[in-house]
Amino acid sequence: MRFLKLQQVMDKTTLCRSSIYNLIKAGDFPKNVTVMGKRKAWLESEVEDWMMSKVENIEFMTQDKKI
């Protein structure tokens, strides 16, 4: 298990800060966790699962168009 800082999440997903927080607010992106005090981080596995769901969604839509 590994924690990611906001900048690392931004680099990994190519999303900007405001997009990440807007997606969290909409319930469409993993929430960050409090590591200690004011330090927040994301679980890398949750971010990667979110990314995989986007890839799977693209693959599903592509298959749907072929039928």
N, C-alpha and C positions, 0 to 999 in steps of 0.2 A: 504494500500500500504506500502511496506517495501523495504528498500534498503539492498543489500548484498555487503559486501566487497569481494575482490578477494578470500581470504582464505575461506570465507563462501561458495562462489560459488564452489570452489574446493572441499570442504567437501561434499556439497550437491550433486554434479554431479560425484564425484570420478575422475574427470579429473585433469590433472596437468596444471600448468600455461601455458606452451607452447602449449598444445593441445587446450586450451580455445582460446588463441590468434590466433592460426592457423585456428580454426573453424570460428572465427569472420572474419578473412581476407578472407576466402572462402565464407563468407555469410551464414554459416551454424549454427551460434550461435548468440544469442542476443548481440547487442553492449552495452557497458557500457555507462553511462551518467555522465556528470559532475554535481556533487552535489554542489560544491563550490570550487573555486580556482582550485587546482590540484587534489582535492578529486574526485575519480571516484567510481562508484558503479553500480550494476545491479539491475533492478527491479525484485523482487522475483517472481512475477507473470509471467514475460517473461521467466525466467529460468525454472520455473515449467511447463510452456506451452511447452518449448523445450523438457523437460524430458518426458512429456506426449506424444509428437509426436514420440519419440523414442519407447515408449511402444506400441503405436498404430501401428507403423510400424512393430514391432515384431509380434503383434497379427495378422496383415494382412498377413504377410509372412507365419505364421503358418497355418492360414486358407487356404491360397492358396495351400499349400502342401497337405492338407487333401482332396482337391477336385480332 
